[in-house]
Amino acid sequence: MDLQQIKYFLALAKELHFWHTAEKMNITQSALSRHIQALESELDVQLFDRNKRSVKLTAAGQFLKDKWEIELSEIGFIHQFAKQIHLGESGTIRIAYPESISASILPTILQNISSAFPLLKIELLQLSYDNQDEYLLNYKIDLALTRDVAQSSNINERKISTEHLSLIVPVNHPFKKAKDITTASLAQQKFIMSINNNDSSYNRLIHQVFADYKVTPNIVYNCDFGSTILALIRKGLGVSILPSSYMHHETPGVRFIQLPQQTDLYLNWRKDDHNPILANVLKKIGKR
């Protein structure tokens, strides 16, 4: 018994006419008859009562018709779903991202992916920069949007955007513009900084900002989340340096002062990953 025999049976069960069914299925009437007889023989069940005037389903035939119609529909769905997975149109992709882009570029990226592949499930994770390479190489995520340059030779990297860093201060702070920022004035500030691996390229960039101003920062708070840093700044507990994209968050009570230093955003993925879903997503995010 094969799938085609079941399709012939269901077609005949619907038409109840050998000639019409054979024409519809594009086979000869004798070939159709042989397929039905072979099916009945294999099942050891009579499926049709037939004579010169009519063809009728037996009780067993009616039972199989009802069951196989459901099964065939499910098989069709399964085949279609498998094809979509093969083409990278369905399945799941896990993406890590920094909080800074959650209100700026990330929604646009996700909208583009979902518009092109509406059946694709996307799992989003926020990770510290020093965990992203590990998560990629251990197949815990498929793609990382990150400000950190990949440390492993087994990870592909593509720069997709660049933005300025900003000094973020309370809205009533005396710093109004970049020209107000001097070595002496920065040395007097209390800093609220994110926790980053000292080996990360983003952390080195932050250190370079302070080096450019020839100041050793007085760091009074370290925090994992930029949104918490902004809340602490709003309460007047200090100032911070963060990517300017944080201004797309709802940030009343704080002021962004653009700095000359810039931070890049990268797209990182495993070199040995040939998943068609990943390939499609990479195309939608696009090259810089």
C-alpha positions in Angstrom: 0.0 0.0 0.0 1.3 3.4 -0.9 0.2 7.0 -0.8 -0.9 7.0 -4.4 -3.2 4.1 -3.9 -4.9 5.9 -1.0 -5.3 8.9 -3.2 -6.9 6.7 -5.9 -9.2 5.2 -3.3 -10.3 8.6 -1.9 -11.0 9.9 -5.4 -13.2 6.9 -6.3 -14.9 7.1 -2.9 -15.8 10.7 -3.8 -16.9 10.2 -7.4 -18.3 6.6 -7.0 -17.7 6.2 -10.8 -14.7 4.4 -12.3 -14.6 6.2 -15.6 -15.0 9.7 -14.1 -12.4 9.0 -11.4 -9.9 7.6 -13.9 -10.3 10.7 -16.1 -9.8 13.0 -13.2 -6.7 11.1 -11.9 -5.3 10.9 -15.5 -5.0 7.1 -15.6 -6.9 4.4 -17.5 -10.0 2.9 -16.0 -8.3 -0.6 -16.0 -5.3 0.8 -14.2 -7.6 2.4 -11.5 -9.4 -0.9 -11.1 -6.1 -2.8 -10.6 -5.0 -0.3 -7.9 -8.2 -0.6 -6.0 -8.1 -4.4 -6.2 -4.5 -4.4 -5.0 -5.4 -2.2 -2.1 -8.4 -4.4 -1.1 -6.2 -7.5 -1.4 -3.5 -6.1 0.8 -5.9 -4.9 3.4 -8.0 -8.1 3.1 -11.1 -5.8 3.1 -13.7 -5.1 0.5 -13.9 -1.3 0.0 -16.6 -1.0 -2.6 -19.8 -2.8 -3.6 -19.8 -2.6 -7.4 -21.9 -3.9 -10.2 -22.7 -2.8 -13.7 -25.0 0.0 -12.5 -23.3 1.5 -9.5 -20.3 1.8 -7.2 -21.0 2.1 -3.4 -18.7 2.2 -0.4 -18.9 -0.6 2.0 -19.0 0.1 5.8 -15.3 -0.6 6.0 -14.7 1.6 2.9 -16.6 4.5 4.5 -14.6 4.1 7.7 -11.3 4.3 5.8 -12.5 7.2 3.7 -13.3 9.2 6.8 -10.0 8.4 8.5 -7.7 8.7 5.4 -9.2 12.0 4.4 -8.0 13.4 7.7 -4.6 11.6 7.5 -4.0 12.8 3.9 -4.8 16.3 4.8 -2.3 16.1 7.7 0.3 14.5 5.5 -0.1 17.4 3.0 0.4 19.9 5.7 3.4 18.1 7.0 5.0 17.9 3.5 4.3 21.6 3.0 5.8 22.5 6.4 8.8 20.4 5.6 9.3 22.2 2.3 9.0 25.6 4.1 11.7 24.5 6.6 13.9 23.3 3.7 13.4 26.7 2.0 14.1 28.5 5.2 10.6 29.9 5.4 9.4 28.2 8.6 11.0 27.0 11.8 12.7 28.9 14.7 15.7 31.3 14.8 17.2 32.5 18.0 18.6 36.0 18.0 20.7 37.8 20.7 20.7 41.6 20.8 21.9 44.5 23.0 19.3 46.5 24.9 20.4 49.7 23.2 18.8 48.8 19.9 15.5 47.5 21.3 13.7 50.7 20.5 15.6 51.8 17.4 16.9 49.4 14.7 15.7 46.1 16.2 11.9 46.5 15.6 12.6 47.4 12.0 14.8 44.3 11.5 12.2 42.0 13.0 9.4 43.6 11.0 11.4 43.0 7.8 12.0 39.4 8.7 8.4 38.7 9.8 7.0 40.4 6.7 9.1 38.1 4.4 8.7 34.9 6.5 5.4 35.1 8.4 5.6 31.5 9.5 9.1 31.9 11.1 9.2 31.9 14.9 11.8 34.3 16.4 13.2 33.9 19.9 15.0 37.0 21.3 17.6 36.9 24.1 19.6 39.7 25.7 23.1 38.6 26.5 26.2 40.4 27.8 28.8 40.8 25.1 31.2 38.3 26.7 28.6 35.5 26.5 27.6 35.9 22.8 30.5 34.0 21.2 30.0 31.1 23.7 26.3 31.0 23.0 26.9 31.0 19.2 29.5 28.3 19.3 27.4 26.1 21.6 24.4 26.5 19.3 22.3 28.2 22.0 21.6 31.1 19.6 21.8 31.3 15.8 22.5 35.0 15.3 24.0 37.8 17.5 23.4 41.5 17.0 26.3 42.9 19.0 28.6 45.9 19.5 31.5 43.5 20.1 33.9 42.2 17.5 33.9 38.4 17.4 36.8 36.8 19.3 36.6 33.4 17.5 37.8 32.5 14.0 34.7 30.2 13.8 32.3 33.2 13.7 31.4 35.3 10.7 31.0 39.0 11.2 29.3 41.8 9.3 29.1 45.4 10.3 25.5 46.7 9.7 25.5 50.2 11.3 27.5 52.8 13.2 26.4 55.4 15.7 27.9 58.0 18.1 28.3 57.4 21.8 26.6 59.9 24.1 27.3 61.3 27.5 24.0 61.0 29.3 23.3 63.4 32.2 20.2 64.5 34.2 18.2 67.1 32.5 19.1 69.8 35.0 22.9 69.0 34.7 25.2 71.9 33.9 26.5 70.0 30.8 24.5 71.3 27.9 26.7 70.7 24.8 29.9 68.7 23.9 32.0 71.8 24.5 31.1 71.8 28.2 32.8 68.5 28.6 36.4 68.9 29.7 39.0 66.8 31.6 38.4 68.8 34.7 34.6 68.7 34.5 34.5 65.0 33.8 36.8 64.2 36.7 34.2 65.7 39.0 31.4 63.4 37.8 30.0 60.2 39.3 29.7 57.6 36.7 27.1 54.8 36.3 28.6 52.3 33.9 27.6 49.0 32.3 29.3 45.8 33.3 31.4 44.5 30.4 34.2 42.0 29.9 37.5 43.9 29.9 38.5 42.0 26.7 35.4 43.1 24.7 36.0 45.6 21.9 33.0 47.7 23.2 34.6 48.0 26.7 37.9 49.0 25.1 36.1 51.7 23.2 34.6 53.1 26.5 38.1 53.1 28.1 39.4 54.9 25.0 36.8 57.7 25.5 38.1 58.3 29.0 41.7 58.1 27.7 40.8 60.7 25.1 39.7 63.1 27.8 42.6 62.1 30.0 40.4 61.2 32.9 40.0 58.2 35.3 36.3 57.9 35.9 34.8 57.8 39.4 32.5 54.8 38.9 30.0 54.6 41.7 27.5 52.2 40.1 27.9 49.2 37.7 24.8 47.9 36.1 23.9 45.3 33.4 21.0 47.1 31.9 21.0 50.4 30.1 17.3 51.1 31.1 18.3 50.9 34.8 21.3 53.2 34.1 18.9 55.8 32.6 16.6 55.5 35.6 19.5 56.2 38.0 20.7 59.1 35.9 17.1 60.5 36.0 17.3 60.4 39.8 20.6 62.4 39.7 22.8 59.6 40.9 25.4 60.1 38.2 26.1 60.2 34.5 27.0 57.6 31.9 28.3 56.9 28.4 26.1 54.8 26.2 25.2 54.4 22.5 23.1 57.2 21.3 20.3 54.8 20.2 19.1 54.8 23.8 17.5 58.1 23.1 14.8 56.2 21.2 13.7 54.7 24.5 11.3 56.8 26.5 13.9 58.9 28.4 12.3 61.9 30.2 14.5 63.6 32.7 17.8 62.9 30.9 19.9 64.7 28.3 22.0 63.1 25.6 25.2 64.9 24.6 26.7 63.4 21.5 30.4 62.5 21.7 32.8 62.2 18.7 33.5 58.5 19.4 31.5 56.0 17.5 30.4 52.4 18.1 29.6 49.8 15.5 26.8 47.2 15.4 27.7 43.8 14.1 25.9 40.8 12.9 27.7 37.6 14.0 26.9 33.9 13.1 28.6 30.5 13.0 30.8 29.9 9.9 29.7 26.3 9.7 26.0 27.1 9.9 24.3 26.3 6.6 20.7 26.5 8.0 18.5 27.9 5.2 16.5 29.9 7.8 19.7 31.7 8.8 20.6 32.3 5.2 17.2 33.9 4.5 17.4 36.1 7.6 20.8 37.3 6.8 19.6 38.4 3.3 16.7 40.3 4.9 18.9 42.1 7.4 21.1 43.0 4.4 24.7 44.1 4.0 26.0 47.4 5.3 
